[in-house]
Amino acid sequence: MTDVFASIAFYTFGLVSVGGAIGMIAARKLVHSAIFLVVSFLGVAAIYLLARADFLAGVQVLIYAGAIMILMLFAIMLTPGQVEAAGRPGQQLAAALVAGAFLVMTTFTLMGTSWPMAQTLSDKPTTEAIGQLILNRFVLPFELTSVLLLAAMVGAILIARED
């Protein structure tokens, strides 16, 4: 009986995620588009919870639905209201062709791949194991990534500053 409920919940959250993504693309105002993106992010976080990936669900909510959306809303608020995207007439057709090709390749890959299912899902939280790996085995790559992100942030500030 729980398999039926899990399947219903998965498809419901999947529809919420896809609906949010379609709403983001179809929305005329940037703020509405950002709100639809939050809905899509929250749907993905719920799917992570169904898969018992609690760390990924928490990161999805905190980083994507929280921090990234705040950053995007600040960018929307600080951008002049009448900014038009300059483009050539054939760009929409080219974008549609690329998106269609990507859809076809993704569909063939998803349908042609054997996706093994886990026999049992663990009830243990994944955060402790991830923390142990980051602070023991992968401490050097973790620290190098933080230095790289710091350098990128300083570079972005130097490029964006007004002289």
C-alpha positions, 0 to 999 in steps of 0.5 A: 500500500505504501508503494501506491502512495509513494508512486502517487506522491512521486508523480504529483511532485513531478507534475509540480516540478514540470508545471513550475518549469513550464510556468517559469517559461510561460510567465510574462513578468520576471518576478512571476517567472522567479516564483514559478522557479521556486515552485519547481525547486520545491517539487524537486526537493520533495522528490529528493525526500521521497528518495530518502536523500535528505541532504540533497533535499535540504541543500535544494531548499536552502541553496536553490529555493532560498539563496539563488532565488534571492540573488535572482530577485535582487538582480531583477529589482536592480535591472532597469524595467525596460530592458529588451533582449536584443536578438536576431529573428531566427534565434527562436527557431534555432532555440526551438530546434536545439531544445527539440534535439535535446528532448529527443536525445534525452528521451532515447537515453532514458528509455534505452537505459536499464535503471536498477532499483535499490532493494531496500532504502536506508533509514539512516540520515545521509548527512553524517556520512557526507560530512565524514567524507568531506572532512576526512577523505575529500578535505583537499578537494573541498578546500580547493573548491572553496578557494576557487569559489573565493577567487571567482567571487573576487574576480566578479566583484572586480569586473562589476565595480564601477571605476 
